[in-house]
Amino acid sequence: MTRPHPPAGSSAGRPTSGDHTPAAAGPGTEGRAEPGAATGSGEVLAVAHPASDDGRGEPAASRARRGEADAFFGRPGRALTGHPFAFGFTAALGVLSAWLLVQALAASASVLILIAVSLFLAIGLNPAVRWLEERGMSRRWAITAVFAAVIVFFVGFGVAVVPPLATQSADFFSQLPAYIGQLQNHPQIRALDQQYQLLDRLQQYLLSGDLGRQVFGGLLGAAGVLVSAVFSALTVLILTLYLLASLRSITALGYRLVPATRRERVRLLGDEVIKRIGGYVAGNLLISLIAGVTTFVFLWIADVPYALALSLMVAITDLIPLVGATIGAAVVTLVGLFVSVPTGIACLIFFIVYQQIENYLIAPRVMMSSVEVPAAATVIAALIGGTLLGVVGALLAIPIAAAIQLVLHEVTLPRQDRH
């Protein structure tokens, strides 16, 4: 049953001596009323919210701005999160970005290979720079000395190889009629010529214009390849110089990209990888130098022509893993056979003996502190690298395999053992 409100001015709403009075407030609550409690006039106090909050955690200023935006641009609709159209559009953008990235990498593959080779050479030359620094030379002058030695080597190789090639080519074309005359006087060749008219066909081919056009096209193609090789070599030399000069700053920047909690461990691993790669390159260069000097001494004693050019060629091909030494030995042995059969046999015996000495005495001592990769892993890495990038891939494969092996032994395997 509802009790009627007392008339205004009556004392029905005032507390009397018989009415129930609320309990006394605790200390410090005098003069304050609880929210929702009845006041002396019978009114109920509403719960007051802060002026900057609407009960949902949104400030009043933000509500005002949102209201103005809704009034101006219209009320925003439901978000497209989870919508099939949004999912398909995002997936299509992802596929398109991946395809563009692959196309960009394929288009710049040659440039990336040059950069990788330059970085590889810079890391390989860094031990020589550090060796000069330890003996009191500043890093700038140490880099200058090492780079000057590299340039002198390539210039010497060009001086030793290009003139003999030009001389031999000119001699061959000048003596070509004499060679044809010797073939005509040979009894077996004469019998074959009488049966198949080989020399007549050869003479017609030489006198026709097809040979000139083919030779001219071949010369243009060879000139294009030569210009491209010279440009690539100059690019690698310049990039190697810059990378060698800024190698410390590059590695420091790379380490700063790693979180601080793991930076020290990554720095130790990275320094060890750089040390092993540098040791591999320096050791390989030293082995090739020994091979070139030994070959030059032997060819000079055996009186083989162009001993300097052939020894430099052996030193360069010896840098190629697995097959480089065999290629150099085959070329020198072939040249020796043109000199005389005993000279060719002597060259073959020399390279067989030297390869055994290099494989079992020189290489293990030089590579002892640089790259410790099992023989099977070395062969597999060289084969994969050669298949992917040719000679450059074969050169880069072994130090990359050493780096992967270091990460496996220091990071992956201990983590697996803890689980």
Stockholm file with secondary structure:
# STOCKHOLM 1.0

chainA/1-419         MTRPHPPAGSSAGRPTSGDHTPAAAGPGTEGRAEPGAATGSGEVLAVAHPASDDGRGEPAASRARRGEADAFFGRPGRALTGHPFAFGFTAALGVLSAWLLVQALAASASVLILIAVSLFLAIGLNPAVRWLEERGMSRRWAITAVFAAVIVFFVGFGVAVVPPLATQSADFFSQLPAYIGQLQNHPQIRALDQQYQLLDRLQQYLLSGDLGRQVFGGLLGAAGVLVSAVFSALTVLILTLYLLASLRSITALGYRLVPATRRERVRLLGDEVIKRIGGYVAGNLLISLIAGVTTFVFLWIADVPYALALSLMVAITDLIPLVGATIGAAVVTLVGLFVSVPTGIACLIFFIVYQQIENYLIAPRVMMSSVEVPAAATVIAALIGGTLLGVVGALLAIPIAAAIQLVLHEVTLPRQDRH
#=GR chainA/1-419 SS CCCCCCCTTCSTTSCCTTSCCCCCCCTTCTTCCCTTCBCTTSCBCCCCCCTTCCSSSCCHHHHHHHHHHHHHHCCCCCCCTTCHHHHHHHHHHHHHHHHHHHHHHHHTHHHHHHHHHHHHHHHHHHHHHHHHHHTTCCHHHHHHHHHHHHHHHHHHHHHHHHHHHHHHHHHHHHTHHHHHHHHHHSHHHHHHHHHHCHHHHHHHHHHSHHHHHHHHHHHHHHHHHHHHHHHHHHHHHHHHHHHHHTHHHHHHHHHHTSCHHHHHHHHHHHHHHHHHHHHHHHHHHHHHHHHHHHHHHHHHHTTCSSHHHHHHHHHHHTTSTTTHHHHHHHHHHHHHHHHCHHHHHHHHHHHHHHHHHIIIIIHHHHTTTTCCCCHHHHHHHHHHHHHHHTHHHHHHHHHHHHHHHHHIIIIIHHHHHHC
#=GC SS_cons         CCCCCCCTTCSTTSCCTTSCCCCCCCTTCTTCCCTTCBCTTSCBCCCCCCTTCCSSSCCHHHHHHHHHHHHHHCCCCCCCTTCHHHHHHHHHHHHHHHHHHHHHHHHTHHHHHHHHHHHHHHHHHHHHHHHHHHTTCCHHHHHHHHHHHHHHHHHHHHHHHHHHHHHHHHHHHHTHHHHHHHHHHSHHHHHHHHHHCHHHHHHHHHHSHHHHHHHHHHHHHHHHHHHHHHHHHHHHHHHHHHHHHTHHHHHHHHHHTSCHHHHHHHHHHHHHHHHHHHHHHHHHHHHHHHHHHHHHHHHHHTTCSSHHHHHHHHHHHTTSTTTHHHHHHHHHHHHHHHHCHHHHHHHHHHHHHHHHHIIIIIHHHHTTTTCCCCHHHHHHHHHHHHHHHTHHHHHHHHHHHHHHHHHIIIIIHHHHHHC
//
